[in-house]
Amino acid sequence: MSTPIPPDQADLMQPWALTVDRALTHAARWHGDRAVVSRLADGSLSRTNYAEIERRARRCSAALLAAGIGQGDRIATLAMNHANHVTAWFGIMGIGAVCHTVNPRLFDEQLVYIINHAADRWLMADVQFAPLVERLLPQCPTLERVVYFCGEADCPTTHPAVAFDTLLAAASGPVVWGDFDEHSPAALCYTSGTTGHPKGVLYTHRSQMLHTLIIQSRDAVALSAVDTVLSIVPMFHVNAWGIPFAAATSGARLVLPGARLDGASVYELIEQERVTVSAGVPSVWQLLLEYLAKHQLRLSAMRRVIIGGSACPESLIRGFQDDHGVDVIQAWGMTEMSPIGTMGAPTERIAAADAATRLRYTAKQGRVLFGVDLQITDDDGAVLAHDGHMPGHIQVKGPAVIRRYYGDDKDAVGADGFFDSGDIGTIDVDGYMEITDRAKDLIKSGGEWISSVEIENLAVGHPAVQLAAVIAIPHVRWRERPLLVIQLKEGKTASPKELLTFLEGKIARWWMPDAVVFVEHMPLGATGKLDKKTLRVQFAEFTAD
C-alpha cells in the first residue's frame, strides 16, 4: 500500500512563473552585448543590444506605471520591426499590461473597429503613420495618449503626442517585472477579418513562453547563440511568429528590417549582417530570389529559411536549395495558434531518401510539434485516418491555441477541445500534414473537389509567372469551375494557351482551369497573402465563354 505524500511535501519546486519579461531579462544578463540591428525608415541602420533594450524597456514600464497604466490595460502599437518596437513590447508586457499590435495595412474602418473593440488606452506608432493616426484619433475615444517612436525633434505636432525618447528620459524609479500570474494576458492580435469583423486573440504570458519553447525545438526554428536571425515577419503579424522571443531566449543576434522588404534591401541585410536564419511569407522570398538571379548573386552565410503564411511552391524551394544551398523549412499555423503548429523538418526515413522524395516532403506543411495536437475530420466530425489521401478539416489543440476569441462569450472549440483551423488537408503515415486548400477556397466541380492551392503552386513554377491565384467561377453544368488569375513578372510575356499547356500532365484533366486571365497587380491582403475575396468580386460576372 502506497503512502500519500504529505501536503507540505507535495510541491517542492520553485514558483517560477512563465512570464514574457523573463526572455529579455535572460538575454540582457547572459547575452547582453549581442547586437540588435534595425533598418530605420530613412534606410539607415541603428545598432543596440539586449542589455540596452532591457534598460530602456524598464524605463518604458516606469513611464506607463507613472501614467496609471496597470495590469490588463491595452496599449496599441502601430509600427514596423525595429528595436524601439521590441523595447515597447517588453516595457508593456513586463508590468502586466497588454501589448496590442495593430496592422497598419488594414483599412481605416477595420483599425477603428479593433482599437475601439480592444479599448486601447495608448497608441505607440512610427512617425510615418502620423497621417493615419490623425485620421483615427477622432474615431477612437478610448485613446488617451499617442507616443511616436522617435526623438523630440521628429515628433509630429499636428496632434497631441510625445516622443518615445522623451517619454523614457523623463521616467525614473525601480520597476518590478512579472509580479503576476503566468496566465495573465500579455498580447493581443486581431485576425485580418477576411469575413466579417476582425477577431481578437488574447495571448497569455504562459502561452507565449510555451510557444517560444515549442518553436525552439531542433525540428523547428531552433535558434542558438551562434545564429543571426532576420525577422522578416512583421511584429504586428502574430508577434513576428515569436521570433523576437526565441532570439532573446537563445542569445541570437536579431536583425529587424523595418518596412523595406524588396529584394535589394533584404539581400543587403542578409549579407552585411551575416544572417544565418530567416522567416517570412513566400512573396518576400520570391522577390529576393529574382533579385539574386538578375544580378548573379549568392547567399554566403544563410543556412535555412522558414517559409509560412501560404503554401510554398516547389520552384521557390528549388531556388533556395539548388542555387544557394539554403534549406527550406515550411511552417504552418495561424493567429489562433500563436501561430506555429507544424514544421517541415525531415524524419530519419525522409532524410535518407533520394532528392526527389525529400523535395516532395519539403513541399508539405510539415509535422506536428510537441505542444500541439492535430487531427483531420470529415464534414460530420469523424476523425479520418492518416493515409495521405483522404482530406479533411484540420483541427488543433494545445497550450498556445485559442479557446475563445477576445470579447466573445462562447467557446471557439468543439466539445473535444479542438479548434477548427478552416484549412483542409491530409496527414500521411509519416505524420506530414499537407494543406490542400482553405475550406472557403475549395472549388466543387460536378460534386468533386479541386484544390486551388495545388494549381497555384504549379502555375508559379512557370518562368514568366510572378503570382497565381485560382478562384471558382459559376458553371451551368458543373456548378463551379476554376479560373486561373496570373500576374506576370516584369518584362515577361505568356499566353493563356502557354500556361494551360504548362499545366498539362501535372494535374487531372478535369482540374484544368476553364480560362486564364492576367492582372497587372494581384490584390494582397494585410498580411501579404493573396486576397481572393477581392478577386471573387472582380471576376463575379466572368464566365469561361
RODO-2510 file (C-alpha; in nm, 4 decimals, decimal comma):
residues 545
     n   res          X          Y          Z
     1     m     0,0000     0,0000     0,0000
     2     s     0,1477     0,3350    -0,1004
     3     t     0,1912     0,6139     0,1494
     4     p     0,0445     0,9517     0,0460
     5     i     0,2866     1,2397     0,0163
     6     p     0,2260     1,4924     0,2972
     7     p     0,0700     1,8200     0,1765
     8     d     0,3748     2,0224     0,2788
     9     q     0,5927     1,7960     0,0606
    10     a     0,3668     1,7816    -0,2460
    11     d     0,5125     2,0835    -0,4298
    12     l     0,8820     2,1306    -0,3659
    13     m     0,9745     2,3076    -0,6903
    14     q     1,0323     2,6810    -0,7087
    15     p     0,7350     2,9026    -0,8099
    16     w     0,8905     3,0430    -1,1298
    17     a     0,6119     3,1879    -1,3432
    18     l     0,6471     3,1743    -1,7208
    19     t     0,6127     3,5458    -1,7916
    20     v     0,7364     3,7123    -2,1096
    21     d     0,9754     3,9504    -1,9315
    22     r     1,1979     3,6546    -1,8408
    23     a     1,3043     3,6253    -2,2061
    24     l     1,4562     3,9750    -2,2125
    25     t     1,5934     3,9530    -1,8591
    26     h     1,7773     3,6360    -1,9602
    27     a     1,9064     3,7936    -2,2812
    28     a     2,0310     4,1045    -2,1008
    29     r     2,2085     3,9085    -1,8283
    30     w     2,3649     3,6303    -2,0338
    31     h     2,3795     3,7740    -2,3870
    32     g     2,3745     4,1447    -2,3110
    33     d     2,6225     4,2503    -2,5779
    34     r     2,4543     4,0582    -2,8610
    35     a     2,3511     4,3030    -3,1297
    36     v     2,0004     4,4058    -3,2301
    37     v     2,0150     4,5781    -3,5696
    38     s     1,7272     4,7853    -3,7111
    39     r     1,6616     4,9290    -4,0540
    40     l     1,5062     5,2725    -3,9982
    41     a     1,2519     5,4461    -4,2199
    42     d     1,5228     5,6526    -4,3936
    43     g     1,7152     5,3365    -4,4833
    44     s     1,9925     5,3797    -4,2279
    45     l     2,0857     5,1112    -3,9752
    46     s     2,0647     5,1518    -3,5994
    47     r     2,2510     4,9239    -3,3588
    48     t     2,1841     4,8403    -2,9966
    49     n     2,1982     4,5238    -2,7820
    50     y     1,9857     4,3233    -2,5426
    51     a     2,1250     4,4930    -2,2317
    52     e     2,0366     4,8391    -2,3644
    53     i     1,6916     4,7244    -2,4771
    54     e     1,6208     4,5892    -2,1291
    55     r     1,7326     4,9174    -1,9678
    56     r     1,5077     5,1203    -2,1973
    57     a     1,2178     4,8742    -2,1638
    58     r     1,2239     4,9177    -1,7868
    59     r     1,2110     5,2949    -1,8319
    60     c     0,9142     5,2425    -2,0639
    61     s     0,7467     5,0395    -1,7884
    62     a     0,8162     5,3162    -1,5367
    63     a     0,6563     5,5737    -1,7670
    64     l     0,3474     5,3578    -1,8122
    65     l     0,3106     5,2994    -1,4382
    66     a     0,3544     5,6699    -1,3628
    67     a     0,0683     5,7441    -1,6029
    68     g    -0,1630     5,4987    -1,4298
    69     i    -0,1348     5,2109    -1,6759
    70     g    -0,1906     4,8846    -1,4930
    71     q    -0,2321     4,5130    -1,5415
    72     g    -0,4683     4,4240    -1,8219
    73     d    -0,4718     4,7724    -1,9778
    74     r    -0,4286     4,7608    -2,3543
    75     i    -0,1504     4,9576    -2,5233
    76     a    -0,1614     4,9549    -2,9031
    77     t     0,1456     4,9662    -3,1275
    78     l     0,1298     5,0724    -3,4922
    79     a     0,4840     5,0094    -3,6078
    80     m     0,7250     4,8100    -3,8209
    81     n     1,0072     4,5847    -3,6983
    82     h     1,2739     4,7837    -3,5118
    83     a     1,4416     4,7920    -3,1701
    84     n     1,2136     5,0611    -3,0249
    85     h     0,9129     4,8429    -3,1055
    86     v     1,0775     4,5487    -2,9270
    87     t     1,1553     4,7794    -2,6338
    88     a     0,7906     4,8828    -2,6106
    89     w     0,6789     4,5187    -2,6288
    90     f     0,8699     4,4231    -2,3168
    91     g     0,8015     4,7509    -2,1400
    92     i     0,4276     4,6976    -2,1820
    93     m     0,4114     4,3253    -2,1104
    94     g     0,6643     4,3353    -1,8266
    95     i     0,4185     4,5148    -1,5957
    96     g     0,1214     4,3009    -1,6950
    97     a    -0,0304     4,5431    -1,9439
    98     v    -0,1349     4,4030    -2,2822
    99     c     0,0580     4,4840    -2,5998
   100     h    -0,1921     4,5118    -2,8838
   101     t    -0,0008     4,5023    -3,2116
   102     v    -0,2050     4,6777    -3,4813
   103     n    -0,1600     4,6072    -3,8505
   104     p    -0,1163     4,9399    -4,0374
   105     r    -0,2106     4,7712    -4,3659
   106     l    -0,5727     4,7312    -4,2623
   107     f    -0,8400     4,9702    -4,3848
   108     d    -0,9208     5,2673    -4,1602
   109     e    -1,2608     5,1274    -4,0658
   110     q    -1,1002     4,7994    -3,9581
   111     l    -0,8416     4,9839    -3,7488
   112     v    -1,1098     5,1934    -3,5829
   113     y    -1,3075     4,8796    -3,5063
   114     i    -1,0230     4,6858    -3,3442
   115     i    -0,8848     4,9811    -3,1440
   116     n    -1,2316     5,0507    -3,0057
   117     h    -1,3056     4,6821    -2,9535
   118     a    -0,9820     4,6439    -2,7589
   119     a    -1,0438     4,9749    -2,5743
   120     d    -0,6765     5,0661    -2,6136
   121     r    -0,5598     5,3430    -2,3771
   122     w    -0,2346     5,4423    -2,5502
   123     l    -0,1122     5,4194    -2,9077
   124     m     0,2603     5,3912    -2,9851
   125     a     0,3360     5,4464    -3,3539
   126     d     0,6032     5,5053    -3,6155
   127     v     0,6276     5,8631    -3,7402
   128     q     0,5408     5,7617    -4,0975
   129     f     0,1951     5,6613    -3,9736
   130     a     0,1172     6,0079    -3,8312
   131     p    -0,1389     6,0897    -4,1057
   132     l    -0,3139     5,7591    -4,0349
   133     v    -0,3097     5,8238    -3,6603
   134     e    -0,4576     6,1695    -3,7142
   135     r    -0,7477     6,0142    -3,9063
   136     l    -0,8052     5,7511    -3,6381
   137     l    -0,7928     5,9674    -3,3253
   138     p    -1,1355     6,1365    -3,3580
   139     q    -1,2962     5,7943    -3,4024
   140     c    -1,1186     5,6191    -3,1118
   141     p    -1,2392     5,7770    -2,7870
   142     t    -1,0547     5,5385    -2,5535
   143     l    -0,7108     5,6560    -2,6726
   144     e    -0,5627     5,8845    -2,4068
   145     r    -0,2135     5,9370    -2,5418
   146     v    -0,0112     5,8967    -2,8617
   147     v     0,3602     5,8159    -2,8441
   148     y     0,5818     5,8206    -3,1527
   149     f     0,8934     5,6061    -3,1850
   150     c     1,1315     5,8971    -3,2402
   151     g     1,3244     6,1779    -3,0758
   152     e     1,1771     6,5128    -2,9743
   153     a     1,2841     6,6884    -3,2948
   154     d     1,0981     6,4404    -3,5170
   155     c     0,7752     6,4167    -3,3176
   156     p     0,4665     6,5271    -3,5173
   157     t     0,2956     6,8435    -3,3922
   158     t    -0,0339     6,8255    -3,5820
   159     h    -0,1965     6,6497    -3,2852
   160     p    -0,1025     6,5954    -2,9168
   161     a     0,1791     6,3423    -2,8951
   162     v     0,5042     6,2682    -2,7145
   163     a     0,8303     6,1275    -2,8471
   164     f     0,9328     5,7832    -2,7200
   165     d     1,2830     5,9081    -2,6346
   166     t     1,1346     6,1968    -2,4343
   167     l     0,8972     5,9621    -2,2523
   168     l     1,1836     5,7330    -2,1500
   169     a     1,4168     6,0175    -2,0498
   170     a     1,1587     6,1505    -1,8038
   171     a     1,0881     5,8108    -1,6466
   172     s     1,2527     5,7028    -1,3246
   173     g     1,2225     5,4675    -1,0328
   174     p     1,2673     5,0908    -0,9896
   175     v     1,0358     4,8626    -1,1813
   176     v     0,9386     4,5089    -1,0872
   177     w     0,8593     4,2853    -1,3828
   178     g     0,6495     3,9710    -1,3840
   179     d     0,4884     4,0075    -1,0424
   180     f     0,1653     3,8425    -1,1578
   181     d     0,0197     3,5075    -1,2605
   182     e     0,1573     3,3486    -1,5783
   183     h    -0,1997     3,3032    -1,7010
   184     s    -0,2375     3,6821    -1,7188
   185     p    -0,2895     3,8329    -2,0662
   186     a     0,0261     3,9521    -2,2431
   187     a    -0,0505     4,0324    -2,6071
   188     l    -0,3488     4,0891    -2,8326
   189     c    -0,3620     4,0263    -3,2078
   190     y    -0,6601     4,0502    -3,4384
   191     t    -0,7303     3,8307    -3,7374
   192     s    -0,7348     4,0077    -4,0730
   193     g    -1,1138     3,9963    -4,0956
   194     t    -1,1486     3,8482    -4,4437
   195     t    -1,5057     3,7587    -4,3489
   196     g    -1,6852     3,9907    -4,1070
   197     h    -1,5132     4,1958    -3,8368
   198     p    -1,1597     4,1071    -3,7251
   199     k    -1,1495     3,8840    -3,4170
   200     g    -0,9178     3,9323    -3,1224
   201     v    -0,6844     3,6598    -2,9992
   202     l    -0,5619     3,7334    -2,6466
   203     y    -0,2384     3,5509    -2,5662
   204     t    -0,1266     3,4838    -2,2096
   205     h     0,2275     3,5034    -2,0759
   206     r     0,2238     3,1276    -2,0329
   207     s     0,1043     3,0620    -2,3881
   208     q     0,3701     3,2938    -2,5341
   209     m     0,6545     3,1354    -2,3385
   210     l     0,5377     2,7822    -2,4117
   211     h     0,5126     2,8720    -2,7808
   212     t     0,8700     3,0030    -2,7609
   213     l     0,9895     2,6736    -2,6137
   214     i     0,7906     2,4783    -2,8732
   215     i     0,9463     2,6571    -3,1724
   216     q     1,2946     2,6331    -3,0218
   217     s     1,2984     2,2556    -3,0627
   218     r     1,5551     2,1060    -3,3016
   219     d     1,2905     2,0301    -3,5640
   220     a     1,1541     2,3851    -3,5575
   221     v     1,3131     2,7328    -3,5614
   222     a     1,5964     2,6150    -3,3343
   223     l     1,7857     2,9424    -3,2854
   224     s     2,1138     2,9408    -3,0962
   225     a     2,3741     3,1870    -2,9703
   226     v     2,5744     3,1429    -3,2926
   227     d     2,2821     3,2469    -3,5132
   228     t     2,1876     3,5804    -3,6619
   229     v     1,8160     3,5836    -3,7378
   230     l     1,6423     3,8227    -3,9765
   231     s     1,2840     3,8720    -3,8578
   232     i     1,1042     3,9416    -4,1855
   233     v     0,7573     3,8650    -4,0463
   234     p     0,6055     4,1906    -3,9167
   235     m     0,5770     4,2248    -3,5412
   236     f     0,2119     4,3194    -3,5952
   237     h     0,1536     3,9793    -3,7574
   238     v     0,1180     3,7257    -3,4729
   239     n     0,4143     3,8770    -3,2881
   240     a     0,6532     3,8075    -3,5761
   241     w     0,5827     3,4348    -3,5344
   242     g     0,7516     3,4550    -3,1934
   243     i     1,0977     3,5113    -3,3483
   244     p     1,1967     3,8040    -3,1177
   245     f     1,1135     3,5937    -2,8100
   246     a     1,3121     3,2977    -2,9446
   247     a     1,6077     3,5217    -3,0324
   248     a     1,6164     3,6657    -2,6806
   249     t     1,5969     3,3295    -2,5036
   250     s     1,8737     3,1842    -2,7231
   251     g     2,1019     3,4878    -2,7461
   252     a     2,0808     3,5025    -3,1246
   253     r     2,1653     3,8320    -3,2929
   254     l     1,8421     3,9929    -3,4093
   255     v     1,8087     4,1873    -3,7354
   256     l     1,4910     4,3903    -3,7895
   257     p     1,4270     4,5072    -4,1486
   258     g     1,1702     4,7840    -4,0974
   259     a     0,9424     4,8386    -4,3950
   260     r     1,1956     4,7712    -4,6738
   261     l     1,1363     4,4159    -4,7944
   262     d     1,2381     4,4488    -5,1594
   263     g     1,4981     4,2063    -5,2914
   264     a     1,7877     4,4533    -5,2824
   265     s     1,7226     4,5667    -4,9232
   266     v     1,6744     4,2139    -4,7894
   267     y     1,9881     4,0890    -4,9656
   268     e     2,1921     4,3792    -4,8275
   269     l     2,0882     4,2986    -4,4706
   270     i     2,1467     3,9264    -4,5115
   271     e     2,4991     3,9723    -4,6442
   272     q     2,6066     4,2713    -4,4369
   273     e     2,4878     4,1196    -4,1079
   274     r     2,5821     3,7614    -4,1978
   275     v     2,2275     3,6355    -4,1408
   276     t     2,2078     3,2583    -4,0908
   277     v     1,8314     3,2111    -4,0406
   278     s     1,5228     3,3990    -4,1509
   279     a     1,1468     3,3570    -4,1657
   280     g     0,8776     3,5104    -4,3844
   281     v     0,5987     3,4646    -4,6367
   282     p     0,6661     3,3298    -4,9908
   283     s     0,6187     3,6638    -5,1696
   284     v     0,9194     3,8198    -4,9927
   285     w     1,1433     3,5266    -5,0797
   286     q     1,0291     3,5258    -5,4405
   287     l     1,1407     3,8896    -5,4723
   288     l     1,4759     3,8034    -5,3149
   289     l     1,5419     3,5080    -5,5475
   290     e     1,4523     3,7167    -5,8524
   291     y     1,6944     3,9879    -5,7394
   292     l     1,9710     3,7328    -5,6823
   293     a     1,9170     3,5743    -6,0233
   294     k     1,9041     3,9082    -6,2047
   295     h     2,2322     4,0288    -6,0515
   296     q     2,4014     3,6856    -6,0379
   297     l     2,4461     3,6998    -5,6593
   298     r     2,4691     3,4260    -5,3992
   299     l     2,3877     3,3968    -5,0302
   300     s     2,7098     3,3391    -4,8400
   301     a     2,6047     3,2858    -4,4758
   302     m     2,2389     3,1859    -4,4850
   303     r     2,1736     2,8258    -4,3836
   304     r     1,7972     2,7934    -4,3593
   305     v     1,4801     2,9862    -4,4272
   306     i     1,1417     2,9237    -4,2671
   307     i     0,8510     2,9892    -4,5018
   308     g     0,4878     3,0114    -4,3965
   309     g     0,1745     3,2192    -4,4267
   310     s     0,0729     3,0482    -4,7505
   311     a     0,1793     2,7397    -4,9428
   312     c     0,5370     2,7447    -5,0678
   313     p     0,5677     2,6495    -5,4372
   314     e     0,8226     2,3887    -5,5379
   315     s     1,0015     2,6415    -5,7597
   316     l     1,0810     2,8525    -5,4520
   317     i     1,2181     2,5527    -5,2630
   318     r     1,4379     2,4577    -5,5597
   319     g     1,5585     2,8154    -5,5967
   320     f     1,6935     2,8265    -5,2429
   321     q     1,8240     2,4706    -5,2222
   322     d     1,9707     2,4234    -5,5698
   323     d     2,1082     2,7716    -5,6341
   324     h     2,2147     2,8785    -5,2844
   325     g     2,2406     2,5674    -5,0663
   326     v     1,9803     2,7073    -4,8254
   327     d     1,7444     2,4625    -4,6561
   328     v     1,3763     2,5496    -4,6796
   329     i     1,1536     2,4558    -4,3873
   330     q     0,7833     2,5060    -4,4329
   331     a     0,5769     2,6141    -4,1336
   332     w     0,2023     2,6135    -4,0867
   333     g    -0,0124     2,7835    -3,8287
   334     m    -0,2415     3,0781    -3,7738
   335     t    -0,3101     3,3717    -3,5434
   336     e    -0,5243     3,1483    -3,3244
   337     m    -0,2247     2,9165    -3,2691
   338     s     0,0318     3,1806    -3,1619
   339     p     0,0984     3,0878    -3,4587
   340     i     0,3197     2,7860    -3,5388
   341     g     0,1738     2,4340    -3,5332
   342     t     0,3722     2,2227    -3,7813
   343     m     0,7169     2,2457    -3,9400
   344     g     0,8785     2,0526    -4,2199
   345     a     1,1932     1,9083    -4,0640
   346     p     1,2537     1,5556    -4,2032
   347     t     1,2156     1,2257    -4,0243
   348     e     1,5012     0,9762    -4,0365
   349     r     1,3372     0,7929    -4,3266
   350     i     1,2796     1,1064    -4,5348
   351     a     1,6269     1,2430    -4,4615
   352     a     1,7782     0,9232    -4,6035
   353     a     1,5570     0,9224    -4,9133
   354     d     1,6506     1,0363    -5,2643
   355     a     1,6419     1,4054    -5,3603
   356     a     1,3057     1,3843    -5,5384
   357     t     1,1407     1,2288    -5,2340
   358     r     1,2935     1,4847    -4,9977
   359     l     1,1672     1,7648    -5,2186
   360     r     0,8174     1,6183    -5,2234
   361     y     0,8078     1,6153    -4,8430
   362     t     0,9670     1,9595    -4,8107
   363     a     0,6744     2,0905    -5,0158
   364     k     0,4339     1,9685    -4,7463
   365     q     0,3490     2,1796    -4,4418
   366     g     0,5368     1,9557    -4,2021
   367     r     0,4982     1,7506    -3,8885
   368     v     0,3252     1,8476    -3,5669
   369     l     0,5468     1,9838    -3,2890
   370     f     0,5314     1,8787    -2,9252
   371     g     0,2818     2,1077    -2,7552
   372     v     0,0352     2,0869    -3,0440
   373     d    -0,2129     1,8097    -3,1161
   374     l    -0,3693     1,7776    -3,4601
   375     q    -0,6426     1,5759    -3,6282
   376     i    -0,8439     1,5800    -3,9510
   377     t    -1,2169     1,5139    -3,9617
   378     d    -1,4854     1,4714    -4,2246
   379     d    -1,7855     1,7026    -4,2562
   380     d    -1,9672     1,5046    -3,9860
   381     g    -1,6810     1,5326    -3,7357
   382     a    -1,5497     1,1765    -3,7693
   383     v    -1,1713     1,1553    -3,7310
   384     l    -1,0012     1,0437    -4,0535
   385     a    -0,7062     0,8091    -4,0990
   386     h    -0,3526     0,9293    -4,1634
   387     d    -0,3284     0,7818    -4,5102
   388     g    -0,2085     1,0894    -4,7011
   389     h    -0,5035     1,0658    -4,9396
   390     m    -0,8290     1,1481    -4,7616
   391     p    -0,8519     1,5263    -4,6986
   392     g    -1,0409     1,6633    -4,4035
   393     h    -1,0869     1,9602    -4,1752
   394     i    -0,7627     2,0324    -3,9882
   395     q    -0,8256     2,0779    -3,6171
   396     v    -0,5760     2,1651    -3,3427
   397     k    -0,5437     2,1935    -2,9674
   398     g    -0,2640     2,2879    -2,7299
   399     p    -0,1487     2,5366    -2,4614
   400     a    -0,0885     2,8111    -2,7216
   401     v    -0,4122     2,7521    -2,9157
   402     i    -0,7165     2,9750    -2,8703
   403     r    -1,0134     2,8628    -2,6643
   404     r    -1,2284     3,1737    -2,7037
   405     y    -1,1978     3,4994    -2,9006
   406     y    -1,1476     3,8207    -2,7059
   407     g    -1,4796     3,9727    -2,6046
   408     d    -1,6758     3,6639    -2,7113
   409     d    -1,8847     3,4713    -2,4598
   410     k    -1,8810     3,1367    -2,6377
   411     d    -1,6015     2,8890    -2,6943
   412     a    -1,4349     2,8664    -3,0353
   413     v    -1,3543     2,4979    -2,9851
   414     g    -1,5634     2,1829    -3,0126
   415     a    -1,6694     1,9534    -2,7320
   416     d    -1,3402     1,7635    -2,7686
   417     g    -1,1387     2,0843    -2,7228
   418     f    -1,0152     2,1004    -3,0846
   419     f    -1,0175     2,4279    -3,2782
   420     d    -1,1152     2,4082    -3,6462
   421     s    -0,8426     2,5897    -3,8422
   422     g    -1,0559     2,6398    -4,1535
   423     d    -0,7905     2,4603    -4,3596
   424     i    -0,8440     2,1376    -4,5491
   425     g    -0,5611     1,8877    -4,5701
   426     t    -0,4238     1,5379    -4,5326
   427     i    -0,1901     1,3641    -4,2877
   428     d     0,0267     1,0815    -4,4189
   429     v     0,1707     0,7741    -4,2463
   430     d     0,4907     0,9642    -4,1609
   431     g     0,2907     1,2345    -3,9838
   432     y     0,3344     1,5014    -4,2522
   433     m     0,0409     1,7357    -4,2907
   434     e    -0,0329     1,8877    -4,6310
   435     i    -0,2773     2,1711    -4,6925
   436     t    -0,4957     2,1105    -4,9944
   437     d    -0,6964     2,4310    -4,9560
   438     r    -0,8799     2,6696    -4,7295
   439     a    -1,2313     2,5382    -4,6777
   440     k    -1,3703     2,8575    -4,8296
   441     d    -1,1374     2,8334    -5,1343
   442     l    -1,2128     2,4770    -5,2439
   443     i    -1,3767     2,4509    -5,5845
   444     k    -1,6558     2,1956    -5,6144
   445     s    -1,6985     2,0919    -5,9762
   446     g    -1,9512     1,8227    -6,0616
   447     g    -1,9583     1,7107    -5,6996
   448     e    -1,5775     1,6667    -5,6793
   449     w    -1,3266     1,8921    -5,5058
   450     i    -1,0494     2,0797    -5,6885
   451     s    -0,7561     2,2173    -5,4890
   452     s    -0,6804     2,5790    -5,5794
   453     v    -0,3530     2,5648    -5,3841
   454     e    -0,2096     2,2796    -5,5907
   455     i    -0,2846     2,4530    -5,9214
   456     e    -0,1393     2,7828    -5,7912
   457     n     0,1828     2,6189    -5,6764
   458     l     0,2310     2,4602    -6,0170
   459     a     0,1476     2,7783    -6,2080
   460     v     0,4105     2,9880    -6,0284
   461     g     0,6670     2,7374    -6,1493
   462     h     0,6311     2,8872    -6,4980
   463     p     0,9281     3,1187    -6,5581
   464     a     0,7051     3,4125    -6,6570
   465     v     0,4673     3,3958    -6,3593
   466     q     0,5069     3,6224    -6,0564
   467     l     0,1853     3,5346    -5,8702
   468     a    -0,1010     3,2952    -5,9357
   469     a    -0,4467     3,2591    -5,7847
   470     v    -0,7261     3,0146    -5,8603
   471     i    -1,0870     3,1018    -5,7824
   472     a    -1,4211     2,9448    -5,8647
   473     i    -1,6438     3,0795    -6,1404
   474     p    -2,0043     2,9640    -6,1917
   475     h    -2,0830     2,6971    -6,4484
   476     v    -2,4278     2,5849    -6,5640
   477     r    -2,3438     2,2158    -6,5827
   478     w    -2,0633     2,1671    -6,3295
   479     r    -2,1726     2,4342    -6,0763
   480     e    -1,8159     2,5684    -6,0353
   481     r    -1,5032     2,5669    -6,2481
   482     p    -1,1525     2,7018    -6,1791
   483     l    -1,0330     3,0365    -6,3156
   484     l    -0,6566     3,0940    -6,3155
   485     v    -0,5555     3,4554    -6,2428
   486     i    -0,1950     3,5456    -6,3260
   487     q     0,0374     3,8368    -6,2521
   488     l     0,3396     3,8134    -6,4812
   489     k     0,6935     3,9035    -6,3867
   490     e     0,8110     4,2429    -6,5036
   491     g     0,9194     4,2263    -6,8678
   492     k     0,7831     3,8727    -6,9187
   493     t     0,5048     3,7590    -7,1506
   494     a     0,2887     3,4478    -7,1740
   495     s    -0,0398     3,3467    -7,3321
   496     p    -0,3319     3,1588    -7,1733
   497     k    -0,2654     2,8637    -7,4034
   498     e     0,1012     2,8552    -7,2981
   499     l     0,0071     2,8415    -6,9307
   500     l    -0,2544     2,5701    -6,9789
   501     t    -0,0033     2,3670    -7,1785
   502     f     0,2429     2,4108    -6,8916
   503     l    -0,0121     2,2538    -6,6538
   504     e    -0,0900     1,9570    -6,8790
   505     g     0,0176     1,6259    -6,7291
   506     k     0,0713     1,7847    -6,3866
   507     i    -0,2937     1,7848    -6,2790
   508     a    -0,6024     1,5818    -6,3637
   509     r    -0,7643     1,6919    -6,6883
   510     w    -1,0880     1,7842    -6,5131
   511     w    -0,8858     2,0125    -6,2796
   512     m    -0,7632     2,2172    -6,5772
   513     p    -0,8755     2,5831    -6,5453
   514     d    -1,1505     2,6817    -6,7848
   515     a    -0,9755     3,0131    -6,8513
   516     v    -0,6640     3,2160    -6,7741
   517     v    -0,6784     3,5907    -6,7128
   518     f    -0,3961     3,8372    -6,6492
   519     v    -0,3924     4,1208    -6,3965
   520     e    -0,1374     4,3975    -6,3652
   521     h    -0,1279     4,3735    -5,9865
   522     m    -0,2556     4,0874    -5,7757
   523     p    -0,4568     4,2077    -5,4725
   524     l    -0,2804     4,1228    -5,1474
   525     g    -0,4312     4,1206    -4,8008
   526     a    -0,2992     4,2951    -4,4913
   527     t    -0,0565     4,0106    -4,4148
   528     g     0,0763     3,9741    -4,7694
   529     k    -0,1470     3,6824    -4,8702
   530     l    -0,3453     3,6695    -5,1932
   531     d    -0,6790     3,8429    -5,1393
   532     k    -0,9157     3,6004    -5,3097
   533     k    -1,2189     3,7811    -5,1729
   534     t    -1,1278     4,0823    -5,3876
   535     l    -1,0640     3,8597    -5,6886
   536     r    -1,4048     3,6949    -5,6492
   537     v    -1,5694     4,0366    -5,6557
   538     q    -1,3553     4,1454    -5,9509
   539     f    -1,4489     3,8391    -6,1563
   540     a    -1,8004     3,7852    -6,0218
   541     e    -1,9541     3,8179    -6,3686
   542     f    -1,6825     3,6255    -6,5511
   543     t    -1,7705     3,3141    -6,7498
   544     a    -1,5364     3,0872    -6,9388
   545     d    -1,7206     3,1636    -7,2606
***
